[in-house]
Each structure stands twice: as C-alpha cells, then as structure tokens.
Amino acid sequence: MALEEEASTQVATATGETVKGNALISSVTRRVASIAVVAVLGIAFMNVTDIVLRNFFGTSLYGLNEITALLVAIAVSTCLPYGMHTGAAITIRYLEHAVSPSWRPAIALYASTLSTLFFALLAWRVTAVAHDLQASGQTTIMTDIAKAPFFYGMAVALWLAAAVLAIAAVQQTLSLFASGRAAAIGVSLLGFALSAWVLSTLLGLSPSTPFQVLKPANPLLLAALVFVGMWILILLTVPIGVAMGLAGLIGTTALLRSSAALSVLGSESTAFITQDSLSVLPLFLLMGAFASVAGIGSDLYRFAFAAIGHVRGGLAHASILACAAFGTLTGSSVATQMSIGRIALGEMRERNYSPELATGSIAAGGTLGQLIPPSSALILFAVMAGESVGKLFVGALLPGILATLLYMGAVTVWLILFPQHAERGPRQPLIEVARTAKNAWSVLVLLAVVLGGIYFGIFTELEAGSVGAAGAFVIALARGKLNAISFWKTMADTTRTLATMYSLIFGVTILSFFFGISHVPQAFLNLIDTLGLPALGVILALVACYLILGTVMDAFAMMVITIPIFVPLVNSLGYDPIWWGLMTVICMEAGMISPPFGLNIFVISSLDSSISLMKVYKGCWPFFASSVVKIALLIAFPWLVTWLPSTM
C-alpha cells in the first residue's frame, strides 16, 4: 500500500512538473510567434503606405517586394514553434482510434519522434543555406540588405520548433515508463531505432546507403513505394506534412544520394517560402481574424435575418447568406461556420426548425468560406500551381454566387417537401432592416475595396491582402473590440493557422521535387493516354476522386498531395487552369459536408451536443446534392469561371 502511495505521489509530482514545463513552453513560443504577427502587420502597413505614396505622391517604397519576401520567411518560421506546441499540424487519427487506449501513447510517441527528426533536419539545412549566404555575402538586388541574418533567424525558429517536439516526445516517453506498459515501451524503442537508422542513413553515417536498395530500374516503382510508405506514416498519426517531407526525402535519397537530398531540402524550402506572393496567405488570414474579433459575423447574420427572416426557412437562408458574406473576409470554412453557427443554430432551434435543416444549412454555408474570395484554399492552389491569385479570386465570384443560390434552392425544395421543418418568422420593420444594414456597411465597403481593387487593377493581390488586413484591424479598433487580451488571442489563432498551412508546405516542397525527378506527372499522363478516356472522362474521374477523398481526408492535405499530379494532367488536356483551380476547391468543399468524415459535419455537431451526428448527416445530404449539381454546371458551362478573369 505504501509503495502504491509512493508511486502515485511520484506520478502526481511528474504531472505537476509537466504542466509547469508546458506553461513555460507556451509562454516562450507565444512570444516567438509575436514576431510573426509583427512581420505580417509590417507587410500590411508597408503595402498600404506604398499604395498611398504611389497614387497620391507619385513615388513608392523602394524594393518593397524584396523586404516582403524576407519578412515572409521570418513570419513563416516564427509561427511554427507555437503551432507545434499547440498541435496545429494536420493529422489523421483513424488508426489511433481503432487501437486500444493502451497502445495510443506508443503511436503518439512514434509520430512525435519522426516530427522531431524532420524539423531538426529542416532546421539544419536552413542553417546551412544561411551559412552559404553569409560566406558569399549575398544581399537583395535593389535594397542591398544582407540575406543571411533573416535565414539564420528562420533557422533558429525551426530549431525551436524541433526542440518543442523533442520535449513532447520526452514527456510521452516518461509517461510510458511511468505507466509500466512493457509492450508499448518496446514498440516505442523500435520506433526510436528506426528513426535513428533513417537519420544515420540520411546523414551518410551508415557504412552503406540502405535507401539505394529501394531504387528499382523504373523510378516510377520507387514513387509508388514512397507514396505507399507516406500513407503508412499518415495512418500511424504522423502529421501529414512530416509524412510527405520524409517520404520525399527518402525517395530523393534513393534516386540521388543523401547529401543531394538534404541540400534539396534546404534550397527548395527556402526558395518556396521566400516568395513575396506567399505573403498573400497570412495577410488574408489576418484580415479574417480581425473580422471575427470585430463581431462582423453577427452583424451580417442580423442584417440577413432582418431582410428575409420572415419567409419560411428565412433563418436558414439568412445563415447561408451571412456565411457567404463572412466567408469573403475569413477565407476559412471553420471560422465562418463557428462565427455564424453559434448565433444561427440557437435562433433556429428556438423557432422550431428541425435539427437536420438547422445544422445542414450552417454546415453547407460554412463551405462558402473556402470558395468565395479571398480564400486560403484558392491562395494555396495559386502558389502551388503557379497561377494568378487575382484571377482565381475574380473567377470565383460567379461560382460563389451560384453556390449560394443553389444552397438556398436546396432549402426551398426541402421545405416544399417537408414544410413542418421550419416556421415563418415575424416581418421586421423597415427601421430594423436599416439599423442592421448600418452595422454591416463597413464590412461591405471593405469587401468592395479589396475585390474591386483586384479586378480593376488598382492594386495587386498582395496589396489587396494588405488593405484587407489593415482595414479589418481599423474596423475592430473603431468598434472597441480590440484590447490586449483579444488582440493576442487573435494573433495566437492566426499564427496557429499559419503553422498548420506551412507545416504542410514544407513537406510538399520536397515531395513535389521527388515526384518531378521520378517523372510521376508525365507517367500519370501516359497512363491516362493508355486508358483511351476522352478529356471529359478524365475530368469526371478526377472529380470523382476528389469527392471520394473528401470523405476521409482534410481538404488542405488533399490539395497539397494531388495538385502536383493533377494540374499538369488537366493542363495537358487543354483546360483552363483557373477553371480547374475553382473545380478543385468546389470538390474540396463538397467533401467537407459529405459523410462520414466531412470536417464541417464535426464542427457543427460540436456546437450543440444535444444534436446527434446522424441528424447532421441527414441535414447535409441535400446540400451535398446541390454541390454535385454545381459541379455539373461548371463542367457544362466553364465560362462561369473564365469570363470575368478574361475581362481583367
């Protein structure tokens, strides 16, 4: 009994020390993440200043694009330690849920070990790039700013991210030993040994190069093995970005050699991250974060409710319209759904709407956040496919309107068949409509400025993001919604989202390089040619693939895995890449409301625990059907996407 009490005391002491340690890590990483916030805000306000100088004083900030590229590198890297500490990396946990709870810590430890390995290798190679830049004295062309300090700063942040992951792995190891699970400890030790073998091989420390054994006469077979290995890692709950990065690194090592593969890891990652066009993503994410804290979502919903809440199903229609408007600010389906859903779900339940209609309309409306510009998904596609962000934004306008109308049409048909699922609300007096419109006018003006500025060529996509972020910040400040607590909470949410996105991007850069040198895209083209499918048949097959993947995969993970392979194929068929970019996002959004694993289904079910998941499933099916109709219309009439960009 005394021994049990002593053991219990030791576990409690260890737990307390772990909690204190985690609090310290959280404090340090949040302070590092504040550098990312300052960098993004700096980009925003410098670009706004440049717009003012250019249009009113006939001058501009010299070399702004070079400064922006360096600040993006700092922003990307400094958000990662906090993101890794808070579990921002996208992970598929199907296998973890399938095994017994006693084995889950061992699986988690293996995933942490590999994550630590990948970020340590990445940090090491970025350090090497920084050293080379310093040795050669490289500077920016126009502003003559030394590049090395920025890359060293990036490397330090990556080392800190690796350290955060290593501490988590140590904590998990100590927890396993404290629990006395011998079998789980054995599996974990095996995982450590495997990771050590991978590391020693990549570093060239082993007497032979075991990965060379994987190299077959046909590199496509190697690509298939790497792809399968990547999925095995993903199913073992290794973060998707890490799994892609390690798989690409091993494949590149097998085709080339370890030193070349590691050089590629550093050079490809830094070259990709220091694109000034990539700064569009954090700027629009920041715009959405400030819009959320300003309470714009509730204003939009109240305006829509006052205008059409009196018709049957008016609250469902209002939810969809509010999601469409708010989605243009956040560019995030989850943020849109959470902001509008918290208000709309309670309103609909109070007015006796069926749980199916209430949850389905909000889940469907939430998908509009990724379709209607500015959208983080469209930005990611543009960066990865090398397309214009502005043309994608403008091309999404008509499909976004079409999607909104089809969702509202689904509500109308639903209530024709089942009129008892919703009641009519009271008609609001005109003065109430005017009052709610007054509260929403600022956001409508901001949207008009951002999207109109892109369409009419007043400013670039980067400048549009800067105007949006600065404008949303001013709106939140003017409404008295920003204080020290809300500001840093907003920044924490933004940096966590950035960490999620860029942890994927770091992995996909090396995987895409491997696919390129193993000729996977060309082989995929040849395979399609041998099948003899017409061009339309190929497109339908790719759409079906996306719809199926959407039921089991995260949307962004699905995009980064498929874009390097699918986009060259679609281009070879003669289809407009802007049109295919919209098709990709539309198929992705359909997957977000398709059972059994659509993300929006789980987000909306978390808002009201009294509504069963099965009812949410039933509520989403009509809207999924309307998404299929939308896909068919865009295939039949591609000009719905291409017409507006052609007029720019």
Residue pairs with C-beta under 8 A, 6 or more apart in sequence:
10 178
11 178
14 174
14 178
18 171
21 167
21 171
22 85
25 85
25 164
25 167
26 82
26 85
26 86
28 81
28 160
29 81
29 82
29 84
29 85
29 160
29 164
30 82
30 488
30 492
32 78
32 81
32 82
32 157
32 160
33 78
33 79
33 81
33 82
33 83
33 491
33 492
33 495
34 488
34 491
35 74
35 75
35 78
35 157
36 74
36 75
36 76
36 78
36 79
36 282
36 495
36 498
37 491
37 494
37 495
39 71
39 72
39 74
39 75
39 78
40 71
40 75
40 279
40 282
40 283
40 286
40 469
40 494
41 286
41 469
41 473
42 71
43 68
43 71
43 72
43 75
43 279
43 282
43 283
43 466
44 283
44 286
44 465
44 466
44 469
44 470
44 473
45 466
45 470
46 61
46 64
46 67
46 68
46 466
47 64
47 68
47 462
47 463
47 465
47 466
47 467
48 463
48 466
48 467
48 470
49 61
50 60
50 61
50 64
50 463
51 459
51 463
51 466
51 467
53 59
53 60
53 61
54 60
61 67
62 142
62 143
63 140
63 142
63 143
63 145
65 276
66 140
66 141
66 142
66 143
66 145
66 276
67 140
67 143
67 145
68 276
68 279
68 462
69 274
69 275
69 276
69 279
70 140
70 145
70 147
70 150
70 274
71 279
72 273
72 274
72 275
72 276
72 278
72 279
72 282
73 150
73 151
73 154
73 270
73 273
73 274
74 150
74 153
74 154
74 157
75 279
75 282
75 498
76 154
76 273
76 278
76 498
76 502
77 153
77 154
77 155
77 157
77 158
77 161
77 273
78 153
78 157
78 495
79 495
79 496
79 498
79 499
79 502
80 119
80 157
80 158
80 160
80 161
80 499
80 502
80 503
81 157
81 160
81 161
81 163
81 164
82 88
82 492
82 495
82 496
82 499
83 89
83 161
83 495
83 496
83 498
83 499
83 500
83 503
84 115
84 119
84 161
84 164
84 165
84 499
84 503
85 164
85 168
86 496
86 499
88 496
88 497
88 499
88 500
88 503
89 115
89 239
89 240
89 241
89 242
89 499
89 500
89 503
90 239
90 240
90 241
90 500
90 503
90 504
90 554
90 556
90 557
91 111
91 237
91 238
91 239
91 240
92 234
92 235
92 237
92 240
92 553
92 554
92 557
93 237
94 235
94 552
95 107
95 235
95 236
95 237
96 104
96 107
96 108
96 237
99 107
102 181
102 184
103 183
103 184
103 187
105 172
105 175
105 176
105 179
105 181
105 184
106 176
106 181
106 184
106 185
106 187
106 188
106 191
107 236
107 237
108 172
108 237
109 169
109 172
109 173
109 176
109 188
109 191
110 187
110 188
110 191
110 236
110 238
111 236
111 237
111 238
111 239
111 242
112 165
112 168
112 169
112 172
113 169
113 191
113 192
113 195
114 191
114 195
114 233
114 238
114 242
114 243
114 246
115 165
115 238
115 239
115 242
116 162
116 165
116 166
116 169
117 195
117 198
117 199
117 246
118 242
118 245
118 246
118 249
118 507
119 158
119 161
119 162
119 165
119 242
120 159
120 162
120 166
121 199
121 202
121 249
121 262
121 265
122 158
122 162
122 245
122 265
122 266
122 269
122 506
123 155
123 158
123 159
123 161
123 162
124 262
125 262
125 263
125 265
125 266
125 269
126 151
126 154
126 155
126 158
126 266
126 269
126 270
127 152
127 155
127 159
128 263
128 266
129 151
129 266
129 267
129 270
130 148
130 151
130 152
130 154
130 155
131 148
133 146
133 147
133 148
133 151
134 146
134 148
134 152
137 146
138 146
138 147
138 148
139 145
139 146
139 147
140 147
151 270
154 270
154 273
173 188
176 184
176 185
176 188
177 185
197 206
197 210
198 246
198 250
200 206
201 209
201 210
201 211
201 253
201 258
202 249
202 250
202 253
202 258
202 261
202 262
203 258
203 262
204 258
204 259
209 253
209 257
209 258
211 250
211 253
211 254
211 258
212 254
214 222
214 225
214 250
214 254
215 222
215 254
215 255
216 222
219 255
219 517
219 518
219 519
220 518
220 519
220 520
220 523
222 251
222 254
222 255
222 518
223 251
223 514
223 515
223 518
223 520
223 523
226 247
226 248
226 250
226 251
226 514
227 247
229 247
229 250
230 243
230 244
230 246
230 247
230 511
231 243
233 242
233 243
233 246
233 247
234 240
234 243
238 246
239 503
240 504
240 507
240 554
240 557
240 560
241 503
241 504
241 505
241 506
241 507
241 508
242 503
242 507
243 507
244 504
244 507
244 508
244 510
244 511
244 560
244 561
245 265
245 506
245 507
245 508
245 509
245 510
245 511
246 507
247 511
247 514
248 507
248 510
248 511
248 512
248 513
248 514
248 515
249 261
249 262
249 265
249 510
249 514
251 511
251 514
251 518
252 260
252 261
252 264
252 510
252 513
252 514
252 517
253 260
253 261
255 514
255 517
255 518
256 264
256 517
264 510
264 513
265 510
268 509
268 510
268 513
269 506
269 509
269 510
272 278
272 505
272 509
273 502
273 505
273 506
275 383
276 462
277 382
277 383
277 389
277 461
277 462
278 383
279 462
279 465
280 379
280 389
280 461
280 462
280 465
281 376
281 379
281 380
281 383
281 498
281 501
282 494
282 498
283 462
283 465
283 466
283 468
283 469
284 331
284 374
284 375
284 376
284 379
284 465
284 468
284 469
285 331
285 332
285 376
285 494
285 497
285 498
286 469
286 472
286 473
286 494
287 329
287 330
287 331
287 374
287 465
287 468
287 469
287 471
287 472
288 329
288 330
288 331
288 332
288 335
288 472
289 330
289 472
289 490
289 491
289 493
289 494
290 469
290 472
290 473
290 475
290 476
290 490
291 297
291 326
291 329
291 330
291 443
291 472
291 475
291 476
292 330
292 335
292 339
292 490
293 476
293 481
293 482
293 486
293 487
293 489
293 490
294 472
294 475
294 476
294 479
294 481
295 479
295 481
296 326
296 329
296 440
296 442
296 443
296 475
297 322
297 326
297 336
297 339
297 340
297 343
298 339
298 343
299 436
299 439
299 440
299 443
300 321
300 322
300 325
300 326
300 340
300 440
300 443
301 318
301 319
301 322
301 340
301 343
301 344
302 436
302 439
302 440
303 322
303 433
303 436
303 437
303 439
303 440
304 317
304 318
304 319
304 321
304 322
304 325
305 314
305 315
305 318
305 322
305 347
305 425
305 428
305 436
306 428
306 432
306 433
306 435
306 436
306 437
307 318
307 428
307 433
307 436
308 314
308 317
308 318
308 321
309 315
309 318
309 425
309 426
309 428
310 424
310 425
310 426
310 427
310 428
311 317
311 424
311 425
312 415
312 419
312 422
312 423
312 424
313 357
313 411
313 412
313 414
313 415
313 422
314 424
314 425
315 344
315 347
315 348
315 351
315 353
315 358
315 422
315 425
316 348
316 353
316 357
316 358
316 361
316 411
316 422
317 361
317 408
317 411
318 344
319 340
319 341
319 344
319 348
319 361
319 362
319 365
320 361
320 364
320 365
320 368
320 404
320 407
320 408
320 411
321 404
321 408
322 340
322 344
322 365
323 336
323 337
323 340
323 362
323 365
323 366
323 368
323 369
324 365
324 368
324 372
324 400
324 403
324 404
325 440
325 443
325 444
325 447
326 336
326 339
326 340
326 369
327 333
327 336
327 366
327 368
327 369
327 370
327 371
327 372
327 375
328 372
328 373
328 374
328 447
328 451
329 443
329 446
329 447
329 468
329 472
330 336
330 339
330 369
331 369
331 370
331 373
331 374
331 375
331 376
331 377
331 379
332 369
332 370
332 376
332 497
333 366
333 367
333 368
333 369
333 370
333 555
333 589
333 592
333 599
333 600
334 366
334 369
334 599
334 600
334 603
335 369
336 365
336 366
336 368
336 369
337 362
337 363
337 365
337 366
337 369
337 600
337 603
337 604
338 603
338 607
340 362
340 365
340 366
341 362
341 366
341 603
341 604
341 607
342 607
344 358
344 361
344 362
345 358
345 359
345 362
345 604
345 607
345 608
348 357
348 358
348 361
348 422
349 355
349 358
349 608
351 422
351 423
351 425
352 422
352 423
353 421
353 422
353 423
354 418
354 420
354 421
354 422
355 608
355 611
355 615
355 616
355 619
356 421
356 615
356 616
356 618
356 619
357 411
357 414
357 415
357 421
357 422
357 619
358 611
358 619
359 604
359 605
359 608
359 611
359 615
359 616
359 619
359 620
360 593
360 616
360 618
360 619
360 620
360 621
360 622
360 623
361 407
361 411
361 619
361 623
362 604
363 592
363 593
363 598
363 600
363 601
363 603
363 604
363 616
363 619
363 620
363 623
364 407
364 410
364 593
364 600
364 620
364 623
364 626
364 627
365 407
366 592
366 600
366 603
366 604
367 403
367 589
367 590
367 592
367 593
367 600
367 627
368 400
368 403
368 404
368 407
368 589
369 375
370 376
370 377
370 378
370 555
370 585
370 588
370 589
370 592
371 377
371 396
371 399
371 400
371 403
371 582
371 585
371 586
371 589
372 396
372 397
372 400
372 403
372 404
373 392
373 393
373 394
373 396
373 397
373 400
373 451
374 393
374 450
374 451
374 464
374 465
374 468
375 393
375 396
375 585
376 501
377 555
377 556
377 559
377 585
377 588
378 389
378 392
378 393
378 396
378 581
378 582
378 585
379 389
379 392
380 501
380 556
380 559
380 560
381 387
381 392
381 559
381 563
381 581
381 584
381 585
382 388
382 389
382 392
382 581
383 389
384 508
384 512
384 559
384 560
384 563
384 564
384 567
385 563
385 567
385 577
385 581
387 577
387 578
387 581
388 461
388 578
388 645
389 461
390 454
390 455
390 460
390 461
390 464
390 648
391 578
391 645
391 648
392 578
392 581
392 582
393 451
393 454
393 461
394 451
394 454
394 455
394 644
394 645
394 648
395 578
395 579
395 581
395 582
395 641
395 642
395 644
395 645
396 582
396 585
396 641
397 451
397 644
398 640
398 641
398 643
398 644
399 582
399 586
399 630
399 634
399 640
399 641
402 630
402 633
402 634
402 640
403 586
403 589
403 627
403 630
406 626
406 627
406 629
406 630
407 623
407 626
409 626
410 622
410 623
410 625
410 626
413 622
414 421
414 622
415 421
415 422
442 475
443 475
446 468
446 471
446 472
446 475
449 467
449 471
450 464
450 467
450 468
450 471
451 464
452 458
453 459
453 463
453 464
453 467
454 460
454 461
454 464
455 644
455 648
457 648
459 467
473 482
476 482
482 490
500 556
501 556
504 556
504 557
504 560
505 560
507 560
508 560
508 561
508 564
511 564
512 564
515 521
515 564
515 565
516 564
520 564
520 565
521 564
521 565
521 568
521 569
522 568
524 565
524 568
524 569
525 568
525 569
525 572
528 538
528 569
533 541
535 573
535 574
535 575
536 635
538 569
538 573
539 570
539 573
539 575
539 583
539 635
540 635
542 566
542 569
542 570
543 583
543 587
543 631
543 635
545 562
546 558
546 562
546 584
546 587
546 588
546 590
546 591
547 587
547 590
547 591
547 594
547 628
549 558
549 562
549 591
550 558
550 587
550 588
550 590
550 591
550 592
550 594
550 598
551 591
551 594
551 595
551 596
551 597
551 598
552 597
553 591
553 597
554 599
555 588
555 589
555 591
555 592
555 599
558 588
558 591
559 584
559 588
562 584
563 584
566 580
566 584
567 577
567 580
570 577
570 580
571 577
571 580
575 638
576 638
576 641
576 642
578 641
578 642
578 645
579 634
579 638
579 641
579 642
582 634
582 641
583 631
583 634
583 635
583 641
586 627
586 630
586 631
586 634
587 631
589 627
590 624
590 627
590 628
590 631
591 598
592 598
592 599
592 600
592 601
593 600
593 601
593 620
593 623
593 624
593 627
594 620
594 624
595 601
595 617
595 620
595 621
596 617
598 620
600 620
601 613
601 616
601 617
601 620
602 613
604 616
605 611
605 613
605 616
633 640
634 640
634 641
